Amino acid sequence: MNLALLAAAATGVQVGATIVASRYVVAEVPPLTLALLRYAIGFLSLLPFVWRPLRAHPWPAGTTRPPGRDLLAMAALGVGQFALLIALLNVGLQHIGAARAALIFSLFPLLTLLLAGALGHERITPGLLAGVGLSIVGVGLSLWPRLASGGAGHWWGEAAVLSSALTGAVCSVLYRPYLRRYPTVPVSALAMGVSVLCLALLALFEHWPQRVLALPLGTWAVVAFIGLSSGAGYFVWLYALKHESPTRVTVFLALNPVTAALLGAGLLGEPIDQFALGALVLIALGLWLATRPARPRPC
């Protein structure tokens, strides 16, 4: 059993579940404020588990903590993974529809594959490329009815969402050396904590202190679920990146729209049509192609 791929699949499902949960509170909590609360709760949920691995882990060269350059690099990757990625995505959503944005964002695994291959971190095999391609086609098929009825939008909206996906791909590829060197939980907490500080500044434009104080108890319960699941989800995401190639991990993000569709049907009464069923088949086949063990080369 490959625990890293199971962790990647769990993250794909978790992202879809938080999207559905966010629909309940999006009218009361603006996007950046919701992101701030989400990752602040996630950061606090990781803190109790940070100190033990820090004490037990033998840092490189006998030091008591990572070198400053590594701390800065991991902090910068955290800002990119959370604050920059979500800011670009929200800018895009102001100009294009959610379905079009989701389809562009599904290029995340393909961008990861191309970047990892260009840097020599990963060998691009026909099966891996076909699996990534099929998962993207599956996402497109699931979104086709909404895409066909959507407007043209603005080119800078598409550019912002594509930049968001590219940011995620870059962070996924560059994280791996640090995850191999340091414990996963402290890296997760550091990256998420720094991003919370950045989001706290960005969300001031939404007057987040006043909004947070006025939230009703029911909304807080949903926000707490989003935050706690995000803390756990980010930990297993980094665990997967530590033990598997970035492309084989990010391809499981294709489970995001599938999970959202299934939970939307069960909790929100949203119908599942033949496009969604066809997408399930294509995404399942794509995941199988992308994650099957590579055949050894003949001698």
Beta strands, then each sheet from edge to edge (+ up, - down):
end
